[in-house]
């Protein structure tokens, strides 16, 4: 078996280990391209109609067309002024692809005089923009509706050659029956196999003022298997597409809407047709980008006469947009005039063609579909205030995940196709194949780092062996329980041993979920192990093999941490939560770390352990943050608003051996946002203060980095323990240009590299009391003079690598100060 075939077959099994498959379609599917026979140029705006039906379309700017219907016809009629008409024979219930050439009539047309004037398409666009506010109905006081959502996932590029080789391999023989369900896409003619389907039915209640939004999930049905990586991959399918917004967010990027107020700067518009659409006289407006590689669309809009509202939209992401792993994204929306008063979105469809290698039909890839239909609209029917003040926006009914077929027959606004029904039927067949579970376990080990052993998982494997100056070679063995034991609690544990220090270490923790939404949980842990103070939450841990390999300097400033800790998490309502912490901790300096203090009587004393007993509270507020719930974790889909955090800790003296009394407070704000269509930014602002006379390891230690791996949440040219403070404020800012400049350089455009700029700074003070109490080690100083660093980077190198060049702008005189360094990292994004 060669490597390419192994990759494709392994990838197919991966798909089935995550999801599952389907049934035959009974639809006529036609795709094609129409060109001028003599010039070979594509012909836009050509009319196509299935004979004796009302099913038809027009070609786009590239001469391409798509027709998909269950209505039968024996021929396709093709016509455009100035060319001979054609009739093409078609076969029903099959996929067909046509390349049609039209013969010019070479008509001698009378002279036409064109006088200067405004493009009628642009006149129409201005009226659309002028009537936006009225047609979005955002001022409706109360609104109720039903939302039926269907997400489908397909494996594509299952060519005949691949299928033949698949059948010959003994390893895949048990799964041979799945190939009978292969279908063909009208998007681009690729063969595909539906493997996953998720349906949900929700009733939505919206109040405008004061703002309130309640979603009651009445039904949820899923085929296949939960997988975190796939959920993250498909999170873009959960995002709304608002044609009336100036920017449409797809793949965390801002695409300019074709009816944006600045649309004329980005698009060319053409008024090409007018006709009745659902008894509404409409105008057809086609649009295409003015420039290459901008985040734009190409497609058409049907605009209702008089109201100038969008009736239908059909568009696709510009093919040359700088997006990774995406061959195409198609969006289709339908709006209806409800009660002859309100224009409402009634159908929203999106399909994305994803592949590791764009533009190929030979490497296994994926389709991600989302179909959302809306119905049962009610306007200005209020409920009492208590109804809208529910602590969470999404309320799951107790029987939502066990609804019967009768419920789903009523809930669906559109019936499932035969192939969609087949997805549910095939799941049990796959699960009953004996070798299936083995494949599933291997893939889980590769993607999650844990080996499944019944109700226990062994791992993670990347922490099994590591090394550092204190322990020498370190061995670790651990694991955790999984949801087959319980969906309410998880126990995690490990044991470790260092060859050099000949010391055993261990860790034990337990998480118990009282409720998932709103989230209420209890976490308890005991740690007896080494720790590196002054690192970010994003840094590799000391026992990660990658952290050991890619160090810039020895990790010789470690602490031995004997710690008992825990928290209770209480989510009050969606976006607002508290964690109530307790922690007893005893730190013992190891390696080159020494803690020397000056007593009040002037005597110097070296401290061999630092004990504290702390209680604390953390508050986090993220307005309108969305999540995908997992068994024990949540996957955040983010929020466009700032995320605020506040924490307060108090350490009690003379309790359980605690020697120190102090208060710690910290405030922070962070936000991710798109900057028009010039890329995206993230900033983090954080400040805090420590009240009390303390040894320097218990004060505030700005996070440093002593590896060659770039860490976005730390100061990368700062060493561990290089600075100490008890009052501070810091800023971290990064902007990703997404190729805004490099796309304009012809030689660089094909590489699709992307520019990044960063700036980080922190300023702080150390009180006279703490400065006199501590004998700071050589190389450790205060921050009355701010620390700054800045960098430029190139990401998207081979789509996964990022290189950052970082310059240190202050404290250049410090011992062992790194003035400049180049860092590498993996950065995977669309």
ZIMO-V746101 format. One record per backbone hydrogen bond with DSSP energy under -1.0 kcal/mol. NH is the residue of the N-H (numbers start at 1). CO is the residue of the C=O. If there is no record, write none. Layout:
nh = <NH | NH>
co = <CO | CO>
This chain:
nh = <6 | 7 | 8 | 9 | 10 | 11 | 12 | 13 | 14 | 15 | 16 | 17 | 18 | 19 | 20 | 28 | 29 | 30 | 31 | 32 | 33 | 34 | 35 | 36 | 37 | 40 | 43 | 45 | 47 | 48 | 49 | 50 | 51 | 53 | 57 | 59 | 60 | 63 | 65 | 67 | 69 | 76 | 77 | 78 | 79 | 83 | 84 | 86 | 88 | 90 | 96 | 98 | 100 | 102 | 105 | 109 | 123 | 124 | 125 | 126 | 127 | 128 | 129 | 130 | 131 | 132 | 135 | 136 | 140 | 143 | 144 | 145 | 146 | 147 | 148 | 149 | 150 | 151 | 152 | 153 | 154 | 155 | 156 | 157 | 159 | 163 | 164 | 165 | 166 | 167 | 168 | 175 | 176 | 178 | 179 | 180 | 181 | 182 | 183 | 185 | 189 | 192 | 193 | 195 | 196 | 198 | 199 | 200 | 201 | 202 | 203 | 204 | 205 | 206 | 207 | 208 | 212 | 214 | 215 | 216 | 217 | 218 | 219 | 220 | 221 | 223 | 225 | 231 | 232 | 233 | 234 | 237 | 238 | 239 | 245 | 248 | 250 | 253 | 255 | 256 | 257 | 260 | 263 | 265 | 266 | 267 | 268 | 270 | 272 | 275 | 277 | 282 | 283 | 284 | 285 | 286 | 287 | 288 | 290 | 296 | 298 | 299 | 300 | 301 | 302 | 303 | 304 | 305 | 307 | 308 | 311 | 312 | 313 | 314 | 315 | 316 | 317 | 318 | 321 | 323 | 324 | 327 | 330 | 331 | 332 | 333 | 334 | 335 | 336 | 338 | 338 | 341 | 342 | 344 | 346 | 347 | 348 | 349 | 350 | 351 | 352 | 353 | 354 | 355 | 365 | 366 | 367 | 368 | 369 | 370 | 371 | 372 | 373 | 374 | 375 | 378 | 380 | 387 | 395 | 397 | 400 | 402 | 408 | 409 | 410 | 411 | 412 | 421 | 422 | 425 | 426 | 430 | 431 | 432 | 433 | 436 | 439 | 440 | 441 | 442 | 443 | 444 | 445 | 446 | 447 | 448 | 449 | 451 | 453 | 456 | 457 | 458 | 459 | 461 | 463 | 464 | 466 | 468 | 472 | 474 | 475 | 476 | 477 | 479 | 480 | 481 | 482 | 485 | 486 | 490 | 492 | 493 | 494 | 495 | 496 | 497 | 498 | 499 | 500 | 502 | 505 | 506 | 507 | 508 | 509 | 510 | 511 | 512 | 513 | 514 | 515 | 520 | 521 | 522 | 523 | 524 | 525 | 526 | 527 | 528 | 529 | 531 | 539 | 544 | 545 | 548 | 549 | 550 | 552 | 553 | 556 | 559 | 560 | 561 | 562 | 563 | 564 | 565 | 566 | 567 | 568 | 569 | 570 | 571 | 572 | 573 | 574 | 576 | 577 | 578 | 579 | 580 | 581 | 582 | 583 | 584 | 585 | 586 | 587 | 588 | 590 | 592 | 593 | 597 | 598 | 599 | 602 | 605 | 607 | 610 | 612 | 614 | 615 | 616 | 617 | 618 | 619 | 620 | 621 | 622 | 625 | 626 | 628 | 630 | 635 | 637 | 643 | 644 | 645 | 646 | 647 | 648 | 649 | 650 | 651 | 652 | 654 | 658 | 659 | 663 | 664 | 665 | 666 | 667 | 668 | 669 | 670 | 671 | 673 | 675 | 678 | 680 | 681 | 682 | 683 | 684 | 685 | 686 | 687 | 688 | 689 | 690 | 691 | 698 | 699 | 700 | 704 | 705 | 708 | 710 | 714 | 715 | 718 | 722 | 724 | 725 | 726 | 727 | 728 | 729 | 730 | 731 | 732 | 733 | 734 | 735 | 736 | 737 | 740 | 743 | 744 | 745 | 748 | 749 | 752 | 754 | 756 | 757 | 758 | 759 | 760 | 761 | 762 | 763 | 764 | 765 | 771 | 772 | 773 | 774 | 775 | 780 | 781 | 787 | 789 | 790 | 791 | 792 | 793 | 794 | 795 | 797 | 799 | 800 | 801 | 802 | 803 | 804 | 805 | 806 | 807 | 808 | 809 | 814 | 817 | 821 | 823 | 824 | 825 | 827>
co = <2 | 3 | 4 | 5 | 6 | 7 | 8 | 9 | 10 | 11 | 12 | 13 | 14 | 15 | 195 | 69 | 94 | 67 | 96 | 65 | 98 | 63 | 100 | 41 | 102 | 36 | 34 | 59 | 79 | 57 | 77 | 55 | 75 | 50 | 48 | 46 | 64 | 60 | 32 | 30 | 28 | 88 | 49 | 86 | 47 | 80 | 103 | 78 | 76 | 74 | 29 | 31 | 33 | 35 | 82 | 107 | 119 | 120 | 121 | 122 | 123 | 124 | 125 | 126 | 127 | 129 | 131 | 132 | 137 | 206 | 378 | 204 | 375 | 202 | 373 | 200 | 371 | 198 | 369 | 196 | 367 | 193 | 365 | 191 | 157 | 159 | 160 | 161 | 162 | 163 | 164 | 172 | 173 | 175 | 176 | 177 | 178 | 179 | 192 | 190 | 185 | 183 | 155 | 153 | 153 | 151 | 221 | 149 | 219 | 147 | 216 | 145 | 214 | 143 | 212 | 141 | 207 | 205 | 393 | 203 | 395 | 201 | 201 | 400 | 199 | 197 | 18 | 227 | 228 | 229 | 230 | 234 | 235 | 236 | 242 | 255 | 253 | 250 | 248 | 295 | 246 | 257 | 260 | 262 | 263 | 263 | 288 | 286 | 284 | 282 | 280 | 275 | 303 | 273 | 301 | 270 | 299 | 268 | 266 | 294 | 316 | 287 | 314 | 285 | 312 | 283 | 309 | 281 | 305 | 304 | 302 | 302 | 333 | 300 | 331 | 298 | 329 | 296 | 318 | 321 | 830 | 353 | 351 | 315 | 349 | 313 | 347 | 311 | 344 | 336 | 342 | 338 | 338 | 336 | 334 | 334 | 372 | 332 | 370 | 330 | 368 | 328 | 366 | 325 | 156 | 354 | 154 | 352 | 152 | 350 | 150 | 348 | 148 | 346 | 146 | 144 | 142 | 384 | 215 | 217 | 397 | 399 | 404 | 405 | 406 | 407 | 408 | 417 | 418 | 421 | 422 | 426 | 427 | 428 | 430 | 433 | 435 | 436 | 437 | 438 | 439 | 440 | 441 | 442 | 443 | 444 | 445 | 458 | 456 | 453 | 480 | 451 | 478 | 449 | 460 | 461 | 474 | 472 | 468 | 466 | 497 | 464 | 495 | 493 | 457 | 491 | 455 | 482 | 482 | 511 | 509 | 479 | 507 | 477 | 505 | 475 | 503 | 473 | 471 | 498 | 496 | 528 | 494 | 526 | 492 | 524 | 490 | 522 | 488 | 520 | 520 | 515 | 569 | 512 | 567 | 510 | 565 | 508 | 563 | 506 | 561 | 559 | 536 | 541 | 462 | 544 | 545 | 546 | 706 | 706 | 554 | 531 | 588 | 529 | 586 | 527 | 584 | 525 | 582 | 523 | 580 | 521 | 578 | 519 | 576 | 576 | 391 | 573 | 620 | 570 | 618 | 568 | 616 | 566 | 614 | 564 | 612 | 562 | 610 | 560 | 558 | 556 | 590 | 605 | 773 | 603 | 599 | 597 | 595 | 587 | 585 | 583 | 650 | 581 | 648 | 579 | 646 | 577 | 644 | 575 | 622 | 638 | 635 | 633 | 628 | 626 | 670 | 621 | 668 | 619 | 666 | 617 | 664 | 615 | 662 | 613 | 658 | 655 | 611 | 691 | 649 | 689 | 647 | 687 | 645 | 685 | 643 | 683 | 681 | 679 | 675 | 736 | 673 | 734 | 671 | 732 | 669 | 730 | 667 | 728 | 665 | 726 | 663 | 695 | 696 | 725 | 534 | 718 | 550 | 824 | 711 | 703 | 715 | 719 | 781 | 700 | 765 | 765 | 688 | 763 | 686 | 761 | 684 | 759 | 682 | 757 | 680 | 755 | 737 | 739 | 741 | 742 | 745 | 745 | 748 | 795 | 793 | 735 | 791 | 733 | 789 | 731 | 787 | 729 | 783 | 727 | 767 | 768 | 769 | 770 | 596 | 777 | 722 | 762 | 760 | 807 | 758 | 805 | 756 | 803 | 754 | 801 | 796 | 797 | 797 | 825 | 794 | 823 | 792 | 821 | 790 | 819 | 788 | 811 | 814 | 806 | 804 | 708 | 802 | 800>
